[in-house]
Amino acid sequence: MSYDGRVRDRGQVAIEYLGFIPILILVAMAGVQLGLIAYTAQQAGTAARAGARAASLDESAQDGCVNAISDWLSVTCVPAEGGDEVTVTATVEIPSIVPGWNFDPARKTATMPLDH
């Protein structure tokens, strides 16, 4: 029985592929993480606008923020009145799916005129 180079090459390719799988998984997770960062920033903007709208109507800015975004995200809204307008800053924590990657929270601000 003779062995040629092709039989051994087939096993080598399988081993090389197994070694490359963790890199592919890391790249895929990084892509998902980037999408999650963009989504969280968009949700922070939505929360800030909703919180400012609620505060301009003498309602709770925090409740407006919480009700405007996805339930699985945590948001903190801080209103600040100045003259005839209210400004709300929404801070949303960015979840991390890649171990060891930590991000600053997304912060967005919105201003609405007071409706008195």
N, CA, C and O atoms as CSV, one atom per row, in Angstrom:
chain,resi,resn,atom,element,x,y,z
A,1,MET,N,N,0.847,-1.167,0.000
A,1,MET,CA,C,0.000,0.000,0.000
A,1,MET,C,C,0.891,1.228,0.000
A,1,MET,O,O,1.802,1.344,0.820
A,2,SER,N,N,0.635,2.116,-0.895
A,2,SER,CA,C,1.466,3.313,-0.989
A,2,SER,C,C,0.681,4.524,-0.499
A,2,SER,O,O,-0.523,4.647,-0.724
A,3,TYR,N,N,1.395,5.400,0.168
A,3,TYR,CA,C,0.800,6.658,0.633
A,3,TYR,C,C,1.333,7.784,-0.217
A,3,TYR,O,O,2.545,7.936,-0.373
A,4,ASP,N,N,0.460,8.548,-0.749
A,4,ASP,CA,C,0.944,9.710,-1.484
A,4,ASP,C,C,0.684,10.963,-0.638
A,4,ASP,O,O,0.080,10.875,0.431
A,5,GLY,N,N,1.129,12.099,-1.103
A,5,GLY,CA,C,1.039,13.346,-0.350
A,5,GLY,C,C,-0.384,13.830,-0.141
A,5,GLY,O,O,-0.652,14.579,0.799
A,6,ARG,N,N,-1.302,13.411,-1.010
A,6,ARG,CA,C,-2.680,13.914,-0.912
A,6,ARG,C,C,-3.396,13.397,0.327
A,6,ARG,O,O,-4.186,14.136,0.913
A,7,VAL,N,N,-3.161,12.196,0.738
A,7,VAL,CA,C,-3.829,11.635,1.913
A,7,VAL,C,C,-3.392,12.408,3.158
A,7,VAL,O,O,-4.222,12.756,3.998
A,8,ARG,N,N,-2.111,12.671,3.275
A,8,ARG,CA,C,-1.623,13.412,4.434
A,8,ARG,C,C,-2.041,14.870,4.384
A,8,ARG,O,O,-2.294,15.463,5.433
A,9,ASP,N,N,-2.123,15.471,3.196
A,9,ASP,CA,C,-2.537,16.873,3.069
A,9,ASP,C,C,-3.969,17.073,3.538
A,9,ASP,O,O,-4.293,18.108,4.120
A,10,ARG,N,N,-4.821,16.100,3.293
A,10,ARG,CA,C,-6.216,16.230,3.688
A,10,ARG,C,C,-6.335,16.363,5.213
A,10,ARG,O,O,-7.128,17.176,5.687
A,11,GLY,N,N,-5.605,15.624,5.956
A,11,GLY,CA,C,-5.610,15.731,7.416
A,11,GLY,C,C,-5.018,17.049,7.884
A,11,GLY,O,O,-5.485,17.624,8.867
A,12,GLN,N,N,-4.003,17.529,7.197
A,12,GLN,CA,C,-3.370,18.786,7.573
A,12,GLN,C,C,-4.326,19.961,7.369
A,12,GLN,O,O,-4.361,20.877,8.191
A,13,VAL,N,N,-5.091,19.945,6.298
A,13,VAL,CA,C,-6.060,21.010,6.030
A,13,VAL,C,C,-7.127,21.029,7.120
A,13,VAL,O,O,-7.546,22.102,7.554
A,14,ALA,N,N,-7.567,19.866,7.562
A,14,ALA,CA,C,-8.569,19.801,8.631
A,14,ALA,C,C,-8.026,20.407,9.920
A,14,ALA,O,O,-8.740,21.133,10.613
A,15,ILE,N,N,-6.790,20.120,10.241
A,15,ILE,CA,C,-6.167,20.673,11.453
A,15,ILE,C,C,-6.017,22.191,11.328
A,15,ILE,O,O,-6.274,22.913,12.291
A,16,GLU,N,N,-5.609,22.677,10.173
A,16,GLU,CA,C,-5.477,24.122,9.960
A,16,GLU,C,C,-6.837,24.810,10.070
A,16,GLU,O,O,-6.932,25.908,10.619
A,17,TYR,N,N,-7.879,24.179,9.557
A,17,TYR,CA,C,-9.223,24.744,9.638
A,17,TYR,C,C,-9.668,24.844,11.101
A,17,TYR,O,O,-10.232,25.859,11.510
A,18,LEU,N,N,-9.415,23.800,11.881
A,18,LEU,CA,C,-9.774,23.827,13.300
A,18,LEU,C,C,-9.033,24.938,14.042
A,18,LEU,O,O,-9.579,25.531,14.972
A,19,GLY,N,N,-7.823,25.217,13.646
A,19,GLY,CA,C,-7.059,26.293,14.278
A,19,GLY,C,C,-7.572,27.673,13.900
A,19,GLY,O,O,-7.364,28.632,14.643
A,20,PHE,N,N,-8.237,27.787,12.761
A,20,PHE,CA,C,-8.734,29.074,12.281
A,20,PHE,C,C,-10.140,29.399,12.801
A,20,PHE,O,O,-10.560,30.556,12.774
A,21,ILE,N,N,-10.860,28.387,13.270
A,21,ILE,CA,C,-12.233,28.596,13.754
A,21,ILE,C,C,-12.305,29.632,14.886
A,21,ILE,O,O,-13.188,30.488,14.830
A,22,PRO,N,N,-11.446,29.614,15.898
A,22,PRO,CA,C,-11.553,30.644,16.944
A,22,PRO,C,C,-11.402,32.066,16.407
A,22,PRO,O,O,-12.038,32.988,16.918
A,23,ILE,N,N,-10.581,32.252,15.396
A,23,ILE,CA,C,-10.416,33.588,14.798
A,23,ILE,C,C,-11.707,33.999,14.098
A,23,ILE,O,O,-12.131,35.149,14.215
A,24,LEU,N,N,-12.331,33.086,13.379
A,24,LEU,CA,C,-13.605,33.382,12.712
A,24,LEU,C,C,-14.686,33.723,13.726
A,24,LEU,O,O,-15.469,34.646,13.505
A,25,ILE,N,N,-14.739,32.998,14.823
A,25,ILE,CA,C,-15.740,33.270,15.858
A,25,ILE,C,C,-15.502,34.644,16.470
A,25,ILE,O,O,-16.455,35.391,16.696
A,26,LEU,N,N,-14.246,34.987,16.743
A,26,LEU,CA,C,-13.931,36.301,17.320
A,26,LEU,C,C,-14.312,37.429,16.367
A,26,LEU,O,O,-14.850,38.446,16.804
A,27,VAL,N,N,-14.046,37.268,15.088
A,27,VAL,CA,C,-14.422,38.294,14.104
A,27,VAL,C,C,-15.943,38.438,14.036
A,27,VAL,O,O,-16.453,39.556,13.959
A,28,ALA,N,N,-16.666,37.330,14.064
A,28,ALA,CA,C,-18.130,37.383,14.040
A,28,ALA,C,C,-18.667,38.070,15.292
A,28,ALA,O,O,-19.586,38.885,15.203
A,29,MET,N,N,-18.108,37.752,16.454
A,29,MET,CA,C,-18.557,38.381,17.700
A,29,MET,C,C,-18.244,39.880,17.701
A,29,MET,O,O,-19.031,40.676,18.213
A,30,ALA,N,N,-17.107,40.266,17.135
A,30,ALA,CA,C,-16.768,41.688,17.052
A,30,ALA,C,C,-17.768,42.413,16.152
A,30,ALA,O,O,-18.162,43.538,16.458
A,31,GLY,N,N,-18.180,41.796,15.063
A,31,GLY,CA,C,-19.178,42.401,14.183
A,31,GLY,C,C,-20.519,42.579,14.876
A,31,GLY,O,O,-21.163,43.618,14.730
A,32,VAL,N,N,-20.940,41.575,15.626
A,32,VAL,CA,C,-22.186,41.677,16.383
A,32,VAL,C,C,-22.064,42.756,17.454
A,32,VAL,O,O,-23.011,43.505,17.694
A,33,GLN,N,N,-20.902,42.837,18.098
A,33,GLN,CA,C,-20.689,43.853,19.137
A,33,GLN,C,C,-20.770,45.261,18.550
A,33,GLN,O,O,-21.355,46.151,19.168
A,34,LEU,N,N,-20.199,45.472,17.379
A,34,LEU,CA,C,-20.289,46.791,16.739
A,34,LEU,C,C,-21.736,47.159,16.425
A,34,LEU,O,O,-22.136,48.310,16.603
A,35,GLY,N,N,-22.514,46.202,15.966
A,35,GLY,CA,C,-23.931,46.443,15.730
A,35,GLY,C,C,-24.671,46.767,17.007
A,35,GLY,O,O,-25.562,47.616,17.012
A,36,LEU,N,N,-24.312,46.100,18.094
A,36,LEU,CA,C,-24.932,46.356,19.396
A,36,LEU,C,C,-24.589,47.747,19.911
A,36,LEU,O,O,-25.427,48.402,20.531
A,37,ILE,N,N,-23.375,48.198,19.663
A,37,ILE,CA,C,-22.973,49.562,20.063
A,37,ILE,C,C,-23.795,50.592,19.304
A,37,ILE,O,O,-24.282,51.556,19.895
A,38,ALA,N,N,-23.954,50.394,17.997
A,38,ALA,CA,C,-24.741,51.333,17.191
A,38,ALA,C,C,-26.201,51.329,17.637
A,38,ALA,O,O,-26.820,52.389,17.730
A,39,TYR,N,N,-26.753,50.161,17.911
A,39,TYR,CA,C,-28.142,50.061,18.356
A,39,TYR,C,C,-28.331,50.765,19.701
A,39,TYR,O,O,-29.323,51.466,19.902
A,40,THR,N,N,-27.394,50.582,20.610
A,40,THR,CA,C,-27.487,51.210,21.922
A,40,THR,C,C,-27.419,52.730,21.807
A,40,THR,O,O,-28.145,53.434,22.508
A,41,ALA,N,N,-26.560,53.241,20.935
A,41,ALA,CA,C,-26.474,54.694,20.733
A,41,ALA,C,C,-27.784,55.232,20.167
A,41,ALA,O,O,-28.238,56.304,20.565
A,42,GLN,N,N,-28.387,54.498,19.251
A,42,GLN,CA,C,-29.675,54.913,18.698
A,42,GLN,C,C,-30.747,54.906,19.781
A,42,GLN,O,O,-31.573,55.817,19.839
A,43,GLN,N,N,-30.743,53.892,20.635
A,43,GLN,CA,C,-31.717,53.804,21.722
A,43,GLN,C,C,-31.525,54.930,22.739
A,43,GLN,O,O,-32.502,55.424,23.304
A,44,ALA,N,N,-30.282,55.339,22.976
A,44,ALA,CA,C,-30.021,56.462,23.892
A,44,ALA,C,C,-30.627,57.753,23.338
A,44,ALA,O,O,-31.189,58.542,24.097
A,45,GLY,N,N,-30.519,57.974,22.040
A,45,GLY,CA,C,-31.133,59.149,21.422
A,45,GLY,C,C,-32.643,59.126,21.540
A,45,GLY,O,O,-33.267,60.149,21.821
A,46,THR,N,N,-33.235,57.950,21.323
A,46,THR,CA,C,-34.684,57.798,21.461
A,46,THR,C,C,-35.112,58.063,22.896
A,46,THR,O,O,-36.117,58.735,23.129
A,47,ALA,N,N,-34.363,57.545,23.856
A,47,ALA,CA,C,-34.690,57.749,25.274
A,47,ALA,C,C,-34.597,59.228,25.645
A,47,ALA,O,O,-35.460,59.743,26.356
A,48,ALA,N,N,-33.565,59.908,25.171
A,48,ALA,CA,C,-33.400,61.331,25.497
A,48,ALA,C,C,-34.562,62.151,24.959
A,48,ALA,O,O,-35.083,63.023,25.654
A,49,ARG,N,N,-34.972,61.876,23.719
A,49,ARG,CA,C,-36.101,62.619,23.139
A,49,ARG,C,C,-37.400,62.336,23.881
A,49,ARG,O,O,-38.174,63.253,24.155
A,50,ALA,N,N,-37.639,61.074,24.206
A,50,ALA,CA,C,-38.865,60.717,24.922
A,50,ALA,C,C,-38.860,61.291,26.337
A,50,ALA,O,O,-39.892,61.751,26.825
A,51,GLY,N,N,-37.708,61.264,26.992
A,51,GLY,CA,C,-37.605,61.834,28.341
A,51,GLY,C,C,-37.813,63.339,28.325
A,51,GLY,O,O,-38.472,63.886,29.209
A,52,ALA,N,N,-37.254,64.009,27.327
A,52,ALA,CA,C,-37.425,65.460,27.212
A,52,ALA,C,C,-38.880,65.803,26.910
A,52,ALA,O,O,-39.410,66.781,27.439
A,53,ARG,N,N,-39.520,65.012,26.071
A,53,ARG,CA,C,-40.934,65.244,25.766
A,53,ARG,C,C,-41.778,65.083,27.024
A,53,ARG,O,O,-42.651,65.906,27.300
A,54,ALA,N,N,-41.513,64.006,27.800
A,54,ALA,CA,C,-42.260,63.771,29.039
A,54,ALA,C,C,-42.015,64.894,30.042
A,54,ALA,O,O,-42.957,65.380,30.668
A,55,ALA,N,N,-40.767,65.305,30.200
A,55,ALA,CA,C,-40.448,66.367,31.155
A,55,ALA,C,C,-41.068,67.693,30.741
A,55,ALA,O,O,-41.447,68.492,31.597
A,56,SER,N,N,-41.175,67.935,29.447
A,56,SER,CA,C,-41.780,69.188,28.982
A,56,SER,C,C,-43.273,69.233,29.292
A,56,SER,O,O,-43.867,70.311,29.334
A,57,LEU,N,N,-43.879,68.073,29.509
A,57,LEU,CA,C,-45.300,67.982,29.849
A,57,LEU,C,C,-45.510,67.761,31.345
A,57,LEU,O,O,-46.587,67.340,31.768
A,58,ASP,N,N,-44.478,68.045,32.147
A,58,ASP,CA,C,-44.509,67.867,33.610
A,58,ASP,C,C,-44.754,66.422,34.024
A,58,ASP,O,O,-45.417,66.162,35.028
A,59,GLU,N,N,-44.223,65.491,33.256
A,59,GLU,CA,C,-44.277,64.075,33.608
A,59,GLU,C,C,-42.860,63.625,33.954
A,59,GLU,O,O,-41.912,64.397,33.817
A,60,SER,N,N,-42.716,62.388,34.397
A,60,SER,CA,C,-41.415,61.859,34.788
A,60,SER,C,C,-40.531,61.614,33.563
A,60,SER,O,O,-40.894,60.856,32.664
A,61,ALA,N,N,-39.379,62.261,33.542
A,61,ALA,CA,C,-38.431,62.050,32.444
A,61,ALA,C,C,-37.913,60.614,32.452
A,61,ALA,O,O,-37.751,60.006,31.394
A,62,GLN,N,N,-37.654,60.072,33.637
A,62,GLN,CA,C,-37.143,58.698,33.741
A,62,GLN,C,C,-38.154,57.703,33.174
A,62,GLN,O,O,-37.780,56.793,32.434
A,63,ASP,N,N,-39.423,57.870,33.515
A,63,ASP,CA,C,-40.444,56.966,32.982
A,63,ASP,C,C,-40.532,57.088,31.459
A,63,ASP,O,O,-40.673,56.084,30.762
A,64,GLY,N,N,-40.449,58.304,30.951
A,64,GLY,CA,C,-40.468,58.496,29.503
A,64,GLY,C,C,-39.314,57.801,28.827
A,64,GLY,O,O,-39.482,57.187,27.773
A,65,CYS,N,N,-38.141,57.892,29.424
A,65,CYS,CA,C,-36.952,57.236,28.864
A,65,CYS,C,C,-37.096,55.715,28.873
A,65,CYS,O,O,-36.853,55.050,27.866
A,66,VAL,N,N,-37.491,55.181,30.016
A,66,VAL,CA,C,-37.589,53.724,30.171
A,66,VAL,C,C,-38.623,53.139,29.219
A,66,VAL,O,O,-38.398,52.083,28.629
A,67,ASN,N,N,-39.743,53.812,29.067
A,67,ASN,CA,C,-40.816,53.297,28.210
A,67,ASN,C,C,-40.487,53.394,26.724
A,67,ASN,O,O,-41.155,52.758,25.908
A,68,ALA,N,N,-39.478,54.171,26.356
A,68,ALA,CA,C,-39.180,54.399,24.943
A,68,ALA,C,C,-38.169,53.424,24.358
A,68,ALA,O,O,-38.026,53.346,23.138
A,69,ILE,N,N,-37.459,52.674,25.211
A,69,ILE,CA,C,-36.396,51.819,24.672
A,69,ILE,C,C,-36.656,50.351,24.997
A,69,ILE,O,O,-37.588,50.021,25.730
A,70,SER,N,N,-35.831,49.486,24.447
A,70,SER,CA,C,-35.943,48.047,24.665
A,70,SER,C,C,-35.814,47.707,26.143
A,70,SER,O,O,-35.037,48.325,26.871
A,71,ASP,N,N,-36.588,46.716,26.576
A,71,ASP,CA,C,-36.617,46.333,27.988
A,71,ASP,C,C,-35.281,45.795,28.496
A,71,ASP,O,O,-34.992,45.915,29.686
A,72,TRP,N,N,-34.464,45.210,27.630
A,72,TRP,CA,C,-33.223,44.583,28.069
A,72,TRP,C,C,-32.066,45.570,28.213
A,72,TRP,O,O,-30.962,45.176,28.589
A,73,LEU,N,N,-32.307,46.846,27.917
A,73,LEU,CA,C,-31.294,47.881,28.119
A,73,LEU,C,C,-31.621,48.675,29.381
A,73,LEU,O,O,-32.790,48.882,29.706
A,74,SER,N,N,-30.587,49.115,30.085
A,74,SER,CA,C,-30.809,49.944,31.280
A,74,SER,C,C,-30.476,51.396,30.934
A,74,SER,O,O,-29.454,51.684,30.312
A,75,VAL,N,N,-31.367,52.307,31.354
A,75,VAL,CA,C,-31.216,53.717,31.020
A,75,VAL,C,C,-31.393,54.563,32.275
A,75,VAL,O,O,-32.192,54.243,33.155
A,76,THR,N,N,-30.635,55.641,32.334
A,76,THR,CA,C,-30.779,56.643,33.374
A,76,THR,C,C,-30.946,57.981,32.686
A,76,THR,O,O,-30.145,58.340,31.823
A,77,CYS,N,N,-31.990,58.733,33.063
A,77,CYS,CA,C,-32.248,60.040,32.464
A,77,CYS,C,C,-32.169,61.127,33.525
A,77,CYS,O,O,-32.716,60.992,34.619
A,78,VAL,N,N,-31.481,62.202,33.180
A,78,VAL,CA,C,-31.317,63.338,34.096
A,78,VAL,C,C,-31.866,64.582,33.399
A,78,VAL,O,O,-31.295,65.043,32.411
A,79,PRO,N,N,-32.990,65.135,33.919
A,79,PRO,CA,C,-33.538,66.361,33.336
A,79,PRO,C,C,-32.895,67.604,33.952
A,79,PRO,O,O,-32.471,67.594,35.108
A,80,ALA,N,N,-32.832,68.661,33.164
A,80,ALA,CA,C,-32.325,69.951,33.648
A,80,ALA,C,C,-33.152,71.043,32.978
A,80,ALA,O,O,-33.111,71.205,31.759
A,81,GLU,N,N,-33.910,71.797,33.794
A,81,GLU,CA,C,-34.719,72.885,33.251
A,81,GLU,C,C,-33.890,74.150,33.186
A,81,GLU,O,O,-33.064,74.426,34.056
A,82,GLY,N,N,-34.131,74.904,32.139
A,82,GLY,CA,C,-33.448,76.175,31.979
A,82,GLY,C,C,-34.335,77.137,31.209
A,82,GLY,O,O,-34.472,77.014,29.992
A,83,GLY,N,N,-34.940,78.092,31.903
A,83,GLY,CA,C,-35.809,79.053,31.231
A,83,GLY,C,C,-37.085,78.400,30.757
A,83,GLY,O,O,-37.846,77.859,31.560
A,84,ASP,N,N,-37.323,78.444,29.477
A,84,ASP,CA,C,-38.559,77.898,28.926
A,84,ASP,C,C,-38.339,76.582,28.184
A,84,ASP,O,O,-39.110,76.232,27.290
A,85,GLU,N,N,-37.281,75.851,28.557
A,85,GLU,CA,C,-37.002,74.559,27.932
A,85,GLU,C,C,-36.444,73.586,28.954
A,85,GLU,O,O,-35.985,73.981,30.026
A,86,VAL,N,N,-36.490,72.318,28.607
A,86,VAL,CA,C,-35.938,71.263,29.452
A,86,VAL,C,C,-34.982,70.422,28.603
A,86,VAL,O,O,-35.266,70.097,27.450
A,87,THR,N,N,-33.854,70.084,29.203
A,87,THR,CA,C,-32.856,69.249,28.543
A,87,THR,C,C,-32.720,67.958,29.331
A,87,THR,O,O,-32.570,67.978,30.553
A,88,VAL,N,N,-32.772,66.840,28.630
A,88,VAL,CA,C,-32.646,65.527,29.273
A,88,VAL,C,C,-31.444,64.814,28.674
A,88,VAL,O,O,-31.290,64.739,27.456
A,89,THR,N,N,-30.602,64.294,29.549
A,89,THR,CA,C,-29.467,63.477,29.129
A,89,THR,C,C,-29.760,62.032,29.486
A,89,THR,O,O,-29.982,61.705,30.652
A,90,ALA,N,N,-29.761,61.170,28.479
A,90,ALA,CA,C,-30.009,59.735,28.674
A,90,ALA,C,C,-28.677,58.996,28.592
A,90,ALA,O,O,-27.879,59.219,27.682
A,91,THR,N,N,-28.459,58.124,29.551
A,91,THR,CA,C,-27.254,57.300,29.592
A,91,THR,C,C,-27.679,55.839,29.543
A,91,THR,O,O,-28.412,55.372,30.414
A,92,VAL,N,N,-27.223,55.123,28.528
A,92,VAL,CA,C,-27.579,53.717,28.347
A,92,VAL,C,C,-26.300,52.893,28.396
A,92,VAL,O,O,-25.340,53.172,27.678
A,93,GLU,N,N,-26.298,51.877,29.251
A,93,GLU,CA,C,-25.145,50.978,29.355
A,93,GLU,C,C,-25.060,50.107,28.107
A,93,GLU,O,O,-26.066,49.560,27.655
A,94,ILE,N,N,-23.861,49.981,27.554
A,94,ILE,CA,C,-23.646,49.145,26.365
A,94,ILE,C,C,-23.288,47.729,26.829
A,94,ILE,O,O,-22.251,47.529,27.461
A,95,PRO,N,N,-24.141,46.744,26.517
A,95,PRO,CA,C,-23.816,45.366,26.894
A,95,PRO,C,C,-22.624,44.845,26.097
A,95,PRO,O,O,-22.439,45.206,24.935
A,96,SER,N,N,-21.827,44.001,26.725
A,96,SER,CA,C,-20.664,43.426,26.051
A,96,SER,C,C,-20.883,41.935,25.844
A,96,SER,O,O,-21.200,41.212,26.789
A,97,ILE,N,N,-20.715,41.476,24.605
A,97,ILE,CA,C,-20.813,40.041,24.336
A,97,ILE,C,C,-19.436,39.416,24.150
A,97,ILE,O,O,-19.310,38.191,24.135
A,98,VAL,N,N,-18.405,40.242,24.007
A,98,VAL,CA,C,-17.044,39.741,23.855
A,98,VAL,C,C,-16.356,39.853,25.218
A,98,VAL,O,O,-16.218,40.956,25.749
A,99,PRO,N,N,-15.928,38.736,25.782
A,99,PRO,CA,C,-15.293,38.786,27.101
A,99,PRO,C,C,-14.070,39.709,27.104
A,99,PRO,O,O,-13.218,39.643,26.219
A,100,GLY,N,N,-14.009,40.560,28.112
A,100,GLY,CA,C,-12.872,41.467,28.253
A,100,GLY,C,C,-13.037,42.799,27.556
A,100,GLY,O,O,-12.215,43.696,27.746
A,101,TRP,N,N,-14.070,42.952,26.759
A,101,TRP,CA,C,-14.316,44.223,26.075
A,101,TRP,C,C,-15.347,44.997,26.886
A,101,TRP,O,O,-16.494,44.569,27.012
A,102,ASN,N,N,-14.942,46.125,27.431
A,102,ASN,CA,C,-15.837,46.977,28.197
A,102,ASN,C,C,-15.931,48.329,27.510
A,102,ASN,O,O,-14.947,48.830,26.966
A,103,PHE,N,N,-17.115,48.913,27.539
A,103,PHE,CA,C,-17.363,50.157,26.824
A,103,PHE,C,C,-17.953,51.197,27.761
A,103,PHE,O,O,-18.651,50.864,28.719
A,104,ASP,N,N,-17.665,52.459,27.473
A,104,ASP,CA,C,-18.334,53.539,28.178
A,104,ASP,C,C,-19.791,53.545,27.749
A,104,ASP,O,O,-20.107,53.113,26.640
A,105,PRO,N,N,-20.691,54.029,28.609
A,105,PRO,CA,C,-22.104,54.056,28.217
A,105,PRO,C,C,-22.360,55.066,27.102
A,105,PRO,O,O,-21.593,56.008,26.904
A,106,ALA,N,N,-23.448,54.846,26.385
A,106,ALA,CA,C,-23.878,55.779,25.335
A,106,ALA,C,C,-24.650,56.911,26.005
A,106,ALA,O,O,-25.553,56.661,26.802
A,107,ARG,N,N,-24.297,58.157,25.683
A,107,ARG,CA,C,-24.979,59.334,26.252
A,107,ARG,C,C,-25.499,60.203,25.124
A,107,ARG,O,O,-24.767,60.554,24.200
A,108,LYS,N,N,-26.768,60.542,25.214
A,108,LYS,CA,C,-27.389,61.440,24.240
A,108,LYS,C,C,-28.214,62.468,24.996
A,108,LYS,O,O,-28.738,62.190,26.074
A,109,THR,N,N,-28.323,63.655,24.421
A,109,THR,CA,C,-29.051,64.756,25.038
A,109,THR,C,C,-30.099,65.284,24.062
A,109,THR,O,O,-29.870,65.362,22.855
A,110,ALA,N,N,-31.254,65.644,24.621
A,110,ALA,CA,C,-32.328,66.233,23.815
A,110,ALA,C,C,-32.940,67.393,24.598
A,110,ALA,O,O,-33.031,67.354,25.825
A,111,THR,N,N,-33.353,68.413,23.873
A,111,THR,CA,C,-33.973,69.601,24.463
A,111,THR,C,C,-35.350,69.823,23.855
A,111,THR,O,O,-35.524,69.738,22.639
A,112,MET,N,N,-36.332,70.109,24.716
A,112,MET,CA,C,-37.693,70.397,24.272
A,112,MET,C,C,-38.189,71.646,24.991
A,112,MET,O,O,-37.792,71.913,26.124
A,113,PRO,N,N,-39.064,72.415,24.327
A,113,PRO,CA,C,-39.657,73.578,25.007
A,113,PRO,C,C,-40.665,73.135,26.059
A,113,PRO,O,O,-41.369,72.145,25.863
A,114,LEU,N,N,-40.741,73.862,27.176
A,114,LEU,CA,C,-41.720,73.542,28.209
A,114,LEU,C,C,-43.117,73.874,27.708
A,114,LEU,O,O,-43.330,74.895,27.054
A,115,ASP,N,N,-44.061,73.003,28.022
A,115,ASP,CA,C,-45.429,73.187,27.557
A,115,ASP,C,C,-46.306,73.550,28.757
A,115,ASP,O,O,-47.009,72.693,29.294
A,116,HIS,N,N,-46.266,74.810,29.175
A,116,HIS,CA,C,-47.082,75.259,30.325
A,116,HIS,C,C,-48.168,76.148,29.835
A,116,HIS,O,O,-48.970,76.638,30.630
